[in-house]
Structures are given as C-alpha cells and as structure tokens.
C-alpha cells in the first residue's frame, strides 16, 4: 500500500503542460478577470551612499483554467509591471532605470501567463530622496496586458503595500 501512495499524490493536480491555452487575438482586450497579483518580501534597501533599491516578489495567480497568451513586444512578464511609490504626503518617488529597460522585440510574439501561480523577484533602483528613516512609503504595483489603445488595456493590481524608508 505504501508503494502506491506516492503515485496517487500527483493525481489531483492537472499537468500544466497539457493545460489549454486561451489565445487572445491581436488587437483584442486580454481577459485578466481571473488573474490576481500579490506582493511579498517588499523592502527598500540602501545599497551605499545615496543608492537605494526596491525589491519584492510578486505572484501572478491565473485561475482561468488555461494559460493566457497574447501578442506582446516585450520578452518577459517583468516588463509588464508598473511600480509607483509615494511618501506619506502623497509625493511620488522617482524610479531609476532597470537594465534593458524599454527594449522590445523586433516583432510581437505570444507571451503567456501560465495557469496557476507564478512567482518572480523584481528589483528597481530608486533615485535619491530625502526621507527620514522609518518614513512610510506606499508601493503600488500593477500588471498591464499591453494594447495600442488604452480602452483595450487590461490591468490587475496588487493590494497597496507600505514599507519603511531605510
């Protein structure tokens, strides 16, 4: 009996490689209604002097029952992430550039949001700012499915997080 139990442990989960794919036609709105975004391990770190970075892990949870595929000029899901930071007075903090920021593919190709949960790490430099140690900084993160037209853009937003200034 003990020999059969390990074989049954994987019976309940479907094989992601055999999951169907929802292909969004070019120019159509990507359906993100069954996709959620959450952040974890969010922190601002002082690297040295006036150099700071924001780090977090983000999890995209696709409950659509299929991979979601759409045409995209970007190579990775990280490129679809928008990060906004603000201090306690509501003033925006300025983000630095990430390596390879703004580079796109020569032709669109299908980018997939895999079925289930996908967790990735994200790091972005911050421009120097005058804040006191411990000042609360609000972190707003959204995932945008790209579109040439704003009315066709799909977005999903993580709950806003507060982190202390280092």
Beta strands, then each sheet from edge to edge (+ up, - down):
strand 1: 21-23
strand 2: 35-48
strand 3: 51-62
strand 4: 67-72
strand 5: 81-86
strand 6: 92-93
strand 7: 109-113
strand 8: 116-126
strand 9: 136-145
strand 10: 154-157
strand 11: 161-164
sheet 1: 1+ 4+ 7-
sheet 2: 2+ 3- 8+
sheet 3: 6+ 5- 9+ 10-
sheet 4: 6+ 5- 9+ 11-
end
